[in-house]
Amino acid sequence: MKKTSLLAASFFAVSTMTATAGGLSAPVMEPVVIVEEVETASDSSGILQWMILAAVIVAATAN
């Protein structure tokens, strides 16, 4: 009886050691992805040039 109990206890001790999740290796870390939004130039700069040209033409015709 004592030998059977000792054998059963050693079997359970060995079987629980292999049941560790992930093992002993270091955890794998995922790289952090950083997304940066880049703003493009708006179309209002082209409108500004046309407005300056129109103001120069109006000023030239007024004289």
Phi, psi and omega in degrees: 000317182294323180292322179293319179295318179294320178294318179294319180295319179292325177297314180293325179294319180289321182290330179283337179290326182277354184266014179287133183284124176089345179073203183257006181285158180291146179293146179270122181262132177281141177290145180277126180263123179248121180256123180249127180274134180250124180271132178270163179294139180278169181278359182291339179292326176291324178293322180298319179295320178293324179292322177295317178299318178296321180293322178294320179293318179295320180293324180290323181281339179287335182276000000 
